[in-house]
Amino acid sequence: MDQHNAMSQDKDIRRANLDAANSKAEPGTPVNLLEIGPVLVLEKNYTELEVVDALYAMQEKKVIELLDGNRMRVL
């Protein structure tokens, strides 16, 4: 995969994470990752590793906050 396609795929998985979280709760409200994980893995066909990598990247960029109890919050 070339660098452009990899960057595009990274944006896609990040957007899918945000969309899934926002479909469960308003931004700023904690969302259980077990509620959005199956959507991303089973319905959107991302791997668990892709989902986790995207979550850590978004936390680093202050887009989300990962919380105790397997939860996240969209900032």
C-alpha positions as CSV (number, residue, x, y, z in Angstrom):
1,M,0.0,0.0,0.0
2,D,1.4,3.4,-0.9
3,Q,1.7,6.3,1.6
4,H,-1.3,8.2,0.1
5,N,-3.6,5.1,0.4
6,A,-2.4,4.4,4.0
7,M,-3.1,8.0,5.0
8,S,-6.5,7.9,3.4
9,Q,-7.3,4.6,5.2
10,D,-6.2,6.2,8.5
11,K,-8.6,9.0,8.1
12,D,-11.4,6.6,7.2
13,I,-10.9,4.5,10.3
14,R,-10.7,7.6,12.5
15,R,-13.9,9.0,10.9
16,A,-15.6,5.6,11.4
17,N,-14.6,5.6,15.1
18,L,-16.0,9.1,15.6
19,D,-19.2,8.3,13.7
20,A,-19.8,5.2,15.7
21,A,-19.2,7.0,19.0
22,N,-21.4,9.9,18.0
23,S,-24.2,7.5,17.0
24,K,-24.2,6.2,20.6
25,A,-23.9,9.5,22.6
26,E,-23.5,13.2,22.3
27,P,-19.9,14.5,21.9
28,G,-18.4,14.8,25.4
29,T,-20.4,11.9,26.8
30,P,-18.4,8.7,27.5
31,V,-19.1,5.8,25.2
32,N,-18.3,2.1,26.0
33,L,-15.9,0.8,23.4
34,L,-17.7,-2.5,23.4
35,E,-20.7,-0.7,21.9
36,I,-18.7,0.6,18.9
37,G,-16.1,-2.1,18.4
38,P,-18.4,-4.7,16.9
39,V,-19.8,-2.1,14.4
40,L,-16.2,-1.2,13.2
41,V,-15.0,-4.8,13.1
42,L,-18.0,-6.8,12.0
43,E,-19.9,-4.2,9.9
44,K,-17.1,-1.9,8.6
45,N,-14.5,-4.7,8.2
46,Y,-11.7,-3.0,10.1
47,T,-9.3,-5.2,12.1
48,E,-9.1,-4.8,15.9
49,L,-5.6,-3.6,15.5
50,E,-6.7,-0.9,13.1
51,V,-9.4,0.3,15.5
52,V,-7.0,0.4,18.5
53,D,-4.2,2.2,16.5
54,A,-6.8,4.8,15.4
55,L,-8.0,5.3,18.9
56,Y,-4.5,5.9,20.2
57,A,-3.7,8.2,17.3
58,M,-6.9,10.2,18.0
59,Q,-6.1,10.4,21.7
60,E,-2.6,11.7,20.9
61,K,-4.2,14.5,18.7
62,K,-6.7,15.3,21.5
63,V,-9.7,14.3,19.3
64,I,-10.8,11.8,21.9
65,E,-10.0,10.9,25.5
66,L,-9.6,7.2,26.4
67,L,-11.2,6.6,29.9
68,D,-11.1,3.9,32.5
69,G,-13.7,1.1,32.1
70,N,-13.1,0.6,28.4
71,R,-14.7,3.9,27.4
72,M,-13.9,6.9,25.3
73,R,-15.1,10.5,25.1
74,V,-15.1,12.6,21.9
75,L,-13.6,16.0,22.8
